[in-house]
Amino acid sequence: MVKSNIVIAPTKEKELIPCPRDVFELESTFEKLEQDLREINRNHVALRQNLSELMDIDSLLRMAEDFFEEAESLMSCSEPPSEDSMCMTVSSNITSRRNSSSSIVGPPYLGFIAGVIKQERFPAFEKVLWRLFHGNFVLRHAEIQTTEEFQTDRGLGKKDVFIIFVQGDHVREKIRKVCDGFHASLYSCPKTLHERKEMSNNIMTRMEDLRLVLRRTEEYRVGVLMKAADHVHEWSSKVKKMKAIYYTLNLCNIDITQKLIVAEIWCPVSDLTLVNNALIKGSEQSGSSVTPVLNRIQTQQTAPTFNRTNSFNEGFQAIIDTYGLIGVLVGGRYIILLMGMFSVYTGLIYNDCFSKSFNVFGSSWRVQPMFHPHGPWQYFRNFQDILIEFIPRMIFFLSLFGYLVFLILYKWCITVPSDVVPSILLLFINMMLFDYQSQHHLLYKGQKAVQICLVVTAVLMVPVMLMVKPFLAYRTYMKTRQPVFGNSLNDQHGAETRSSFSQHQSDETESMSDIFVYQAIHTIEFCLGCISNTASYLRLWALSLAHAELSEVLWRMVLQVGLRFSSGMGSLVLALIFAAFAVLTVTVLLVMEGLSAFLHALRLHWVEFQNKFYEGSGYKFTPLSFDSLLKTQQQ
């Protein structure tokens, strides 16, 4: 279809799920189509081969006719031959012993051999003839002009037609063997002019008939392909669906004794009713006498992650699921749209437009706590993590960075001359280094004792976060390592307990080194994350200041210049300046700064926010979906 430039039109109707019997129908259809196309191509190749041979014979006859006409004209201009001999002179391109005109003297019955040979083999062919017969022959050749219909798909390369004049049957037989060795095609050429013309007319008639048959064959082949092209998408869809169905069935277990298929699947709880209805409907349509059974089972395997999305929110979910810029770039047009809408919304909140303040409404700033209706502690019910992990982390965080926030607010509230006010950055650094040599840099009395107490408290929380949880896990493991069974070996409960213990014993033999390494990684990650979070929010604050400064610079140095013109040309100048202002706004504020802000937002989501609760160590729920399968195959 590609070689014939046949366009495969997509089907507009949605294909149904293929039935098992469709496999045999498709197989028979493909076999018949393949058989027809093979037969058509075989006949097409044979016809073109015959046409090529006829064209070679036609070229041979034309060359022979030219050669004989030239020879007759030369002989008519020369002296009449004697009774015992005959002299034949040929043009300069005829092979001779001394690269000049050759004269062959022999009896009147001089014979010739005509044929066609590939052009790249002709030099070696001529050299072999020269060495075998020492130049006692006359050879003339010419290149066959390839027609347009054979220039692309003939596949035979360039050919030369040749005529060899020799004396004697023994020599002609040797030349025939040499021609067979070089795979040259020999053809019979009539000796008289009348026979050559009659043969040429017959060949021309056969060539026209072959061209007509070739055109009809090509039209029939294109018709078969176009008829098949209307069903290619339908066939491809059916084959892909069948392949996916059988691949999924291969994942099931077959109960040979009861002739049943047992499948363990993951399914959203809200879709259990739909799955059950689909099983019942499929059983009724297939005419099965066995009613399908759907049971929920308990398992210790990790369930796949499933978030129901649509075309609007799938891009935002991709940001959460993907920790890479390439995955975010395919998020979709909705993210770019909402980025622009959110920037407008943010400017409206701050009453800001083109770096100018418009007090449309008062300040809407307030603190609104966001919490789950029931709280996460009621959902997980893990009080141990609250006591030995959450509380120490909060103490560590508030002792250092909570105190930093307190210093900022306290510095705002007190009245101190600007030349003697201490730097909060230096205060915090000296607090961590226990450097209190300069007492005049303190903000309040007793600051040294308070800061030492806070630093010591934060340092003590590190071993609590590092050691307490692994120690409690080790104690729990040692208690459950040797369970107490019933006194009687026939006790059914004791047998079930032993069976359950032996089944899950491998899952509970985690080494203590792995537990300590895991806890150490999380402790170090939290401590470094506190510093990283603080730096990120300070960086975001600096970024917002940079946006404000850039907006102010563009207003003052670009657009405000155009507003100063009051002459008649002021409107034209203002239009040109506004164009420059718009270009700078789009390139600098929207593109560069917008991309920078978006990358910061990604970092805040991935690193600073999600590391508190989101591990991302699961695997995505990928059910069998024909739409997703076909969309993936098309891409």
Secondary structure by P-SEA (a helix, b strand, c coil): ccccccccccccccccccccaaaaaaaaaaaaaaaaaaaaaaaaaaaaaaaaaaaaaaaaaaaaaaaaaaaaaaaaacccccccbbbbbbccccccccccbbbbbcccccccccccccccaaaaaaaaaaaaccccbbbbbbbbbbcccccccccccbbbbbbbbbccaaaaaaaaaaaaaabbbbbbbbccaaaaaaaaaaaaaaaaaaaaaaaaaaaaaaaaaaaaaacaaaaaaaaaaaaaaaaaaaaccccccccbbbbbbbbbccaaaaaaaaaaaaaaaacccbbbbbbbbbbccbbbbbbbbcccaaaaaaaaacccaaaaaaccaaaaaaaaaaaaaaaaaaccccccccccccccbbbbbbbccccccccccccccccccaaaaaaaaaacaaaaaaaaaaaaabbbbccccccaaaaaaaaaaccccccccccccaaaaaaaaaaaaaaaaaaaaccaaaaaaaaaaaaacbbbbccccccaaaaaaaaaaaaacccccccaaaaaaaaaaaaaaaaaaaaaaaaaaaaaaaaaaaaaaaaaaaaaccaaaaaaccccaaaaaaaaaaaaaaaaaaaccccaaaaaaaaaaaaaaccccccccccccccccccccaaaaaaaaac
